[in-house]
Amino acid sequence: MQNLPPVGVMLLDTRFARPPGDIGNASTFGGRVLYETVGGAGITRILRGDPQDPALAQGFRAARDRLVARGAELLTTSCGLLVFQQENLARGCPVPFTASALFQIPLRQRQLGKVAVMGLLEGSITPAHLLAAGVDPDLPVGALPDDAHLLDVLRANDPDRPIDAQRATDELIAAARALLARAPDTRALVLECTNLPPYQAALAEALDLPVYGFYDWLLAIHHGQARPDGRLPDARPTEIPA
């Protein structure tokens, strides 16, 4: 795995298990990561609350500033649904900040063609989220079924409740195949949720398709392939898509 500079992650206020590959597991970054939890920023508040909630934004700004003070050189959040907070949290930030892996969609479209998106909960990624990421609001979107094992574990919010990795992988593959059945011309899949990358490699192998998560997006920003808000630099005539 390619290395990143010290990454600062603003975590939602959750307690569930985070296996390697999850954004909340330090081994995902080879230990080169700093965390700050945003108190009161639970998943229900993110899903059902005001996307521009000023109190929520204030909590994220405070966490952002603490991470910068601690030495983070690249910042992100633990939830791709926070795409609405990009402009607010990037303003005045002295280091690159990206709110969501959704911002990589234009890059993957340039590189590979048609892209579909995989989320965690049915209906959680709305046309408004896609518009905020600067992409077509009608982009194909999939999610796990409501009775999925991984969803059950995350909803329990218990750090001692283990995740059955094989079951989580199998259910994600099945959900992604259902998505591709609706969008058979898809050339790449983007994972919005930062809890899905532990199963990313197995998913890519099963689908025989490139699959991109938050780590891939952070690498792309670090290497100058795109700006943190998803804007793309002008392509050079000799540029070869990755």
Secondary structure, DSSP 8 states (H G I E B T S, - for coil): ----S-EEEEE-S--S---TTSTT-GGGGTT-EEEEE-TT--HHHHHHS-TT-HHHHHHHHHHHHHHHHHT-SEEEES-GGGGGGHHHHHTT-SS-EE--GGGGHHHHHHHHS-EEEE-SSTT-S-HHHHHHTTS-TT--EE---TT-HHHHHHHHT-TTS---HHHHHHHHHHHHHHHHHH-TT--EEEE--TTSGGGHHHHHHHHTS-EE-HHHHHHHHHTTSS-TTS------TT----
